[in-house]
Amino acid sequence: MKSYSKRQSGGVKLSANFTVAEFACHDGSDTVMISGELVALLQKIRDHFGKPVTINSAYRTTAWNSKQGGAPKSQHLLGMAADITISGVPPLAVAQYAEFLQPKAGGIGVYQSFTHVDVRAVRTRWDSRSGSEKAVPGWPGYTEASELDKAVDRLVAAGVIDSPDRWKSGNWTKRAVELLIIKMAAKV
């Protein structure tokens, strides 16, 4: 955990895509508490989706947390939590990827318009999309793409193949590989 001054260090980059000012409390206070582990988690999420992560709320002072209706022992008070959105990405998809990144620890909550992520030592999950918080066992659903699927995606992006679903079926026969090699060779 590190303490920063928003006035003096607001523009300081904490990672490739995040600055101190993005984690500041919305009450205008100068002190900003930030967990390096939280920054690393948010950077991984940003890198994965390839889109900016908007931090709606990160560090909160006790007074601001109370005014927002936050939990008395909120991880926001410690600089260990962030409520985030990613344009075009549903909160559940963000939660599923966060679950993949930290399956045994941290807090992940899904709301109608944002996802809460934190880096606490214990594991806790909740669903607040209905407006009331309900504990859930987790947010499964994300799986890493296979090396084969990643290769197909690269070939589609390069314009070498045009029907990725056909190639991702997992039924790679010798003839399919031969056709792919022929098609690739014709493009080179």
ABEGO torsion letter per residue (X at the ends): XBBBBAAAAAABBABAABBAAAABBAAGBABBBBBAAAAAAAAAAAAAAGBBBBBABBBBBAAAAAAAGBBAABAAAAGABBBBBBBGBBAAAAAAAAAAABAABEBBBBBAABBBBBABABBBBBBAAAGBBBBBAEBBGBBBBBAAAAAAAAAAAAGABABAAAAAAGBBBAAAAAAAAAAAAAAX
